[in-house]
Amino acid sequence: MKVVKTIKEVRENVNTWKKEGQTVGFVPTMGYLHEGHGSLIKKAREENDKVVVSIFVNPMQFGPTEDLESYPRDLEKDSKFCESLGADLIFNPEPEEMYKDGFSSYVDMSVLTEELCGLSRPVHFRGVCTVVSKLFNIVNPDRAYFGQKDAQQLAIIKHMVQDLNFDIEVIGCPIVREEDGLAKSSRNTYLSAEERKAALILSRTVKLGREMLEAGETDADKIVEAMKKNIETEPLARIDYVKAVDGLTMQQIKKVQKPMLVAMAVYIGKTRLIDNTIWD
């Protein structure tokens, strides 16, 4: 497995593989990899001849008060993890490699980015769409893999690929959880022991919402209110949002329908965590 820092090196490797008729799977990440990322790499390994993983903490998707500088990084550990799962190439550029002096071209989207995380993180999805578009152009993969924990991001990337005619299949992979139910996240490392225990309110609340759906509840507002009340029983939790939205447009809905996304963002102490369930 190779670790490369430049766009030129990525393209040289991928072009060689393509000339040999080999398919390329791509897993874009911000590093500090865990089993959730691992599930994406494994899926890419199963479905493609070659696998590229990008590790890039993208400054464009962080707001001015967010955790860009403190976001966890460990390239050595990530490299061993990727190699153990059969990745062929890691692309680990510096910000200056991705955004040259004078950079002023962005990929923006309306509608899908205006709800959920887009409300409290207004610059986030412009940064995501821009960097993913650049990575798609650099890597030129046949397939790209994203986790369903970031369900809004997955819907946005699929829509962007359709709108901009990328010849790439975008594949969503299920949420990977700890044994006690907490969704795997690089930000879980921020949690103290007390906060880690409190964070279980997210997965318990997702389970509550899922149970109401499976029991036949058709009023989306009732599900959301029950979920909010459940989160409020945890003193360390502070709700950013809990919403039921159309699974394709990300717009709020009143009545249960398919596809539907019930999603939440909750602060446990200072750490913002997300979780969801998809009704499809």
C-alpha positions as CSV (number, residue, x, y, z in Angstrom):
1,M,0.0,0.0,0.0
2,K,1.2,3.5,-0.9
3,V,0.7,6.8,1.0
4,V,0.9,9.8,-1.4
5,K,0.6,13.5,-0.8
6,T,0.0,15.0,-4.3
7,I,-2.7,15.0,-6.9
8,K,-0.2,14.0,-9.5
9,E,0.8,10.8,-7.7
10,V,-2.9,9.8,-7.3
11,R,-3.6,10.3,-10.9
12,E,-0.5,8.4,-12.0
13,N,-1.5,5.4,-10.0
14,V,-5.2,5.4,-10.9
15,N,-4.4,6.0,-14.6
16,T,-2.2,2.9,-14.6
17,W,-4.9,0.8,-13.0
18,K,-7.5,2.0,-15.5
19,K,-5.3,1.2,-18.4
20,E,-5.1,-2.3,-17.1
21,G,-8.9,-2.5,-17.0
22,Q,-9.2,-2.4,-13.2
23,T,-12.0,-0.8,-11.3
24,V,-11.5,1.7,-8.5
25,G,-13.4,2.0,-5.3
26,F,-13.0,5.2,-3.2
27,V,-13.6,6.0,0.5
28,P,-13.3,9.7,1.4
29,T,-12.5,10.3,5.1
30,M,-11.1,12.9,7.5
31,G,-9.0,10.2,9.2
32,Y,-8.8,8.9,12.8
33,L,-10.4,5.8,11.3
34,H,-12.7,3.4,13.2
35,E,-14.7,0.3,12.4
36,G,-17.4,2.5,10.7
37,H,-14.8,3.6,8.1
38,G,-13.5,0.0,8.1
39,S,-16.9,-1.2,6.9
40,L,-16.7,1.2,3.9
41,I,-13.2,0.0,3.0
42,K,-14.2,-3.6,3.3
43,K,-17.2,-3.0,1.0
44,A,-15.0,-1.2,-1.5
45,R,-12.5,-4.1,-1.3
46,E,-15.2,-6.6,-2.1
47,E,-16.6,-4.7,-5.1
48,N,-13.5,-3.3,-6.8
49,D,-10.0,-4.3,-8.0
50,K,-8.3,-1.3,-6.3
51,V,-9.2,0.8,-3.3
52,V,-8.3,4.4,-2.6
53,V,-8.8,6.0,0.8
54,S,-8.5,9.8,1.2
55,I,-7.5,11.2,4.6
56,F,-8.0,14.9,4.6
57,V,-9.3,17.1,7.4
58,N,-11.1,19.6,5.1
59,P,-10.8,23.1,6.5
60,M,-13.6,24.4,4.2
61,Q,-16.3,22.4,6.0
62,F,-15.5,23.8,9.5
63,G,-17.1,26.9,10.8
64,P,-15.0,29.6,12.6
65,T,-15.9,28.2,16.1
66,E,-15.7,24.5,15.2
67,D,-13.1,21.9,16.0
68,L,-10.8,22.1,13.0
69,E,-7.6,22.4,15.0
70,S,-8.5,19.8,17.7
71,Y,-10.0,17.3,15.2
72,P,-8.1,14.0,16.0
73,R,-5.4,12.9,13.6
74,D,-3.2,9.8,13.6
75,L,-1.9,9.0,10.1
76,E,0.4,6.2,11.2
77,K,-2.5,4.3,12.9
78,D,-4.8,5.0,10.0
79,S,-2.2,3.7,7.5
80,K,-1.9,0.4,9.4
81,F,-5.7,0.1,9.6
82,C,-6.2,0.7,5.9
83,E,-3.4,-1.7,4.9
84,S,-4.9,-4.4,7.2
85,L,-8.2,-4.1,5.2
86,G,-6.6,-4.3,1.8
87,A,-6.5,-0.6,0.7
88,D,-4.1,0.1,-2.2
89,L,-3.5,3.8,-1.8
90,I,-4.0,6.5,0.8
91,F,-4.2,10.1,-0.5
92,N,-3.2,12.4,2.4
93,P,-2.8,15.9,0.9
94,E,-2.0,19.1,2.8
95,P,-4.6,21.9,2.5
96,E,-2.3,23.8,0.2
97,E,-2.4,20.9,-2.3
98,M,-6.2,20.9,-2.4
99,Y,-6.7,24.7,-2.3
100,K,-4.0,26.7,-4.1
101,D,-3.5,30.4,-3.5
102,G,-6.4,32.3,-5.0
103,F,-8.8,29.4,-4.8
104,S,-12.3,30.7,-5.5
105,S,-14.5,28.0,-7.1
106,Y,-17.1,26.3,-5.0
107,V,-19.8,23.7,-5.3
108,D,-23.0,24.8,-3.6
109,M,-26.5,23.3,-3.3
110,S,-29.9,24.5,-2.3
111,V,-32.9,22.7,-0.7
112,L,-31.1,19.5,0.6
113,T,-28.6,21.6,2.5
114,E,-31.0,23.9,4.2
115,E,-32.4,21.6,6.9
116,L,-30.9,19.5,9.7
117,C,-27.1,20.1,10.0
118,G,-27.3,22.8,7.3
119,L,-29.2,25.1,9.8
120,S,-26.6,25.1,12.6
121,R,-23.5,24.6,10.3
122,P,-24.2,27.0,7.4
123,V,-20.9,26.7,5.6
124,H,-20.5,22.9,6.2
125,F,-22.1,21.4,3.1
126,R,-20.6,23.9,0.6
127,G,-17.2,22.7,2.0
128,V,-18.3,19.0,1.7
129,C,-19.6,19.4,-1.9
130,T,-16.6,21.3,-3.0
131,V,-14.0,18.9,-1.5
132,V,-15.9,15.7,-2.6
133,S,-16.2,17.1,-6.2
134,K,-12.5,17.8,-6.2
135,L,-11.7,14.3,-4.9
136,F,-14.0,12.7,-7.4
137,N,-12.1,14.5,-10.2
138,I,-8.7,13.6,-8.8
139,V,-9.4,9.9,-8.0
140,N,-11.9,9.2,-10.9
141,P,-13.4,6.2,-9.1
142,D,-16.0,3.8,-10.4
143,R,-17.7,3.7,-7.0
144,A,-17.6,5.8,-3.8
145,Y,-18.6,4.7,-0.4
146,F,-20.2,6.8,2.4
147,G,-21.7,5.9,5.8
148,Q,-25.4,6.3,6.5
149,K,-24.6,7.9,9.9
150,D,-24.2,11.1,7.9
151,A,-27.5,10.5,6.1
152,Q,-27.9,14.1,5.0
153,Q,-24.4,14.1,3.5
154,L,-25.1,10.9,1.7
155,A,-28.3,12.2,0.2
156,I,-26.5,15.4,-0.8
157,I,-23.6,13.6,-2.5
158,K,-26.0,11.3,-4.4
159,H,-27.9,14.4,-5.6
160,M,-24.8,16.2,-6.6
161,V,-23.5,13.3,-8.6
162,Q,-26.8,13.2,-10.5
163,D,-26.9,17.0,-11.0
164,L,-23.3,17.3,-12.2
165,N,-23.2,14.1,-14.2
166,F,-20.4,12.4,-12.4
167,D,-20.0,8.9,-13.8
168,I,-19.7,7.4,-10.3
169,E,-21.9,5.0,-8.3
170,V,-22.4,6.3,-4.8
171,I,-23.0,3.5,-2.3
172,G,-24.3,4.1,1.3
173,C,-23.3,1.6,4.0
174,P,-25.1,1.0,7.3
175,I,-24.2,2.7,10.6
176,V,-21.7,0.7,12.6
177,R,-22.2,0.9,16.4
178,E,-20.4,0.1,19.6
179,E,-21.6,-2.9,21.5
180,D,-23.7,-0.7,23.7
181,G,-25.3,1.0,20.7
182,L,-23.4,4.3,20.4
183,A,-22.7,5.1,16.7
184,K,-19.0,5.0,15.8
185,S,-17.6,8.5,15.4
186,S,-14.1,10.0,15.4
187,R,-15.5,12.6,17.8
188,N,-16.4,10.0,20.4
189,T,-12.8,10.4,21.6
190,Y,-13.7,13.9,22.9
191,L,-16.1,12.3,25.5
192,S,-15.2,11.9,29.1
193,A,-16.2,8.7,30.9
194,E,-19.3,10.4,32.2
195,E,-20.2,11.9,28.8
196,R,-19.6,8.6,27.1
197,K,-22.2,7.0,29.3
198,A,-24.6,10.0,28.7
199,A,-24.1,9.7,24.9
200,L,-26.1,6.4,24.9
201,I,-29.2,8.6,25.0
202,L,-28.8,9.1,21.3
203,S,-29.0,5.4,20.3
204,R,-31.7,4.7,22.9
205,T,-33.7,7.6,21.4
206,V,-33.2,6.3,17.8
207,K,-34.5,2.9,19.0
208,L,-37.6,4.6,20.5
209,G,-38.4,6.4,17.3
210,R,-37.9,3.1,15.3
211,E,-40.2,1.3,17.7
212,M,-42.9,3.9,17.2
213,L,-42.6,3.6,13.4
214,E,-42.7,-0.2,13.6
215,A,-45.8,0.0,15.8
216,G,-47.6,1.9,13.1
217,E,-47.4,5.5,14.3
218,T,-48.2,7.8,11.3
219,D,-47.8,11.2,12.9
220,A,-44.2,12.3,12.4
221,D,-44.6,15.2,15.0
222,K,-45.6,12.7,17.7
223,I,-42.5,10.6,17.0
224,V,-40.2,13.7,17.1
225,E,-41.7,15.0,20.3
226,A,-41.4,11.6,22.1
227,M,-37.7,11.5,21.0
228,K,-37.1,15.0,22.2
229,K,-38.6,14.3,25.6
230,N,-36.5,11.1,25.9
231,I,-33.3,13.1,25.2
232,E,-34.2,15.7,27.7
233,T,-34.1,13.1,30.4
234,E,-30.3,13.1,30.1
235,P,-28.9,16.2,32.0
236,L,-25.7,16.3,29.9
237,A,-27.5,16.3,26.6
238,R,-28.5,19.5,24.7
239,I,-30.5,19.2,21.5
240,D,-29.4,20.8,18.3
241,Y,-32.2,19.2,16.3
242,V,-34.5,16.2,16.1
243,K,-36.5,16.1,12.9
244,A,-38.4,13.9,10.6
245,V,-37.7,14.7,6.9
246,D,-38.3,13.3,3.5
247,G,-35.5,10.9,2.8
248,L,-34.8,12.4,-0.7
249,T,-35.4,16.1,-0.3
250,M,-34.5,16.5,3.4
251,Q,-37.6,18.7,3.9
252,Q,-39.7,18.4,7.1
253,I,-42.8,16.2,6.9
254,K,-45.8,15.8,9.1
255,K,-47.0,12.4,8.2
256,V,-44.9,9.2,8.1
257,Q,-43.9,8.3,4.6
258,K,-41.3,6.2,2.8
259,P,-38.5,7.1,2.4
260,M,-38.2,9.0,5.6
261,L,-35.2,10.0,7.7
262,V,-35.6,10.7,11.4
263,A,-32.3,12.4,12.4
264,M,-30.8,14.1,15.4
265,A,-27.8,16.2,16.4
266,V,-27.2,16.4,20.2
267,Y,-24.5,18.0,22.2
268,I,-23.1,15.9,25.0
269,G,-21.1,18.4,26.9
270,K,-19.2,20.3,24.2
271,T,-19.2,17.4,21.7
272,R,-21.8,17.4,18.9
273,L,-22.9,13.9,17.9
274,I,-25.4,12.7,15.3
275,D,-27.5,9.6,14.8
276,N,-30.5,8.6,12.7
277,T,-32.9,5.9,11.5
278,I,-34.1,5.5,7.9
279,W,-37.7,4.3,7.2
280,D,-37.5,2.9,3.7
